[in-house]
Amino acid sequence: MSVQKEESTTVVIIGAGVSGLTLANILVRQKINCVVLEQRSLDYVERRQRAGTVEVRAVQMFERWGMGKLVDVGAPYDGLSEFRLDGIPYILDENGFNENGLPAMRLCPQQLLVRTLVGAFKEACGDIRFESSDVRLSGLDTGKPVVRYVDESGVPRELTCEFVAGCDGFHGVSRKSIPESVLTATSRDYGVAWLNVLADVPPRIVMAMSNSGFAAQFPRGPHSRFYLQCSVNDTEADWPDERIWAALRERMGEPALAAGAISDRLVFPLRSAVFEPMSYGPLYLVGDAAHIISPVGGKGMNLALFDADTLASALTDQIKHGSGEALRNYSDACLKRTWNYQEFSASLVDMLHNAGDNSSAGAFGRKLARARFERMFSSVNAARSYSELIAGLA
């Protein structure tokens, strides 16, 4: 029979995604002891495909912590966004709103950033334990948290700590360890789904609105990630290659759009949810464990990075300087940014979908969405507002 192994550390980080690894890299550089527990294998974590744009504020965050080189793996964003309305192109140049010479956003798929963060953490002799199963939290209401898990060899282990960072995503154990009576959940189901397609097509940024629905194309390394508006009842089987390319050509107003080999496709509903507060005793929720957001606007990963940065600063203040004010304010600080980005993303969802297909918003909603879209190209202030929010500066 296996004997339970007992250890202690200062911070246990549950989850080795972008938020958990960013937090871990900051803490190890601050010489704060931490252990990262990840349910999946290293290979799975490094191959998990997710979109990613590192906004200006996040680039500055990495630089501030002395980790600026970690985001150099991404390609710089050129500041040009192409929209199409009924096949007519509109180019929004966001470069004119960067009067202070701030660093450019980086186009960086999450798996690439995760791979870099794992390497940096290991290089700093960080303690990361993959294939840690059956993670359980206890003692959260006593101020003496204990994290129990089973390691990759099947040995039960116990970690006592001072703080727990729940970076294990929407379905993880961290948020589920908080009593339901403590949390308030607020959510929105947008009533629409996207077909996510990875194809061997040269990358570019295009967002197209048409009577037949929304479509978009974004860079994913040397390839392209396409998104097609579809029914929430659709499955991947409903979208063979021929239908995908026909829909993209029609919605983008580009009959000659060249097809490429499709290596991945996935239907997912657009939804958002926020859980408040983002802390319970010594447990602090980070990223998707506390909030999910629609992919429109590219804010999911950046919210996770903002949470990790905020928590790292607060833990450093408490552990190294004995000041707990930032930890007490952690939830409020993160929720302020969360709701700012939720509003931005939700307004973009409405504009990009309602300006084309009027089946949900009706003719009146379609007119409103088109008026908002046209204002982005007729008003410098409207264009500035969009550009600042995209860059993470507002």
Helices and strands as residue ranges (DSSP letters): E 5-8, E 11-14, H 18-29, E 34-37, H 42-47, E 53-54, H 56-64, G 68-71, E 75-76, E 80-85, E 88-93, G 95-97, E 106-107, H 110-123, E 127-129, E 133-138, E 146-150, E 156-160, E 163-166, H 173-176, E 184-199, E 206-210, E 213-220, E 223-230, G 236-238, H 241-251, E 262-276, E 279-280, E 283-285, G 287-289, E 291-292, H 300-321, H 325-328, H 330-354, H 362-378, H 380-391
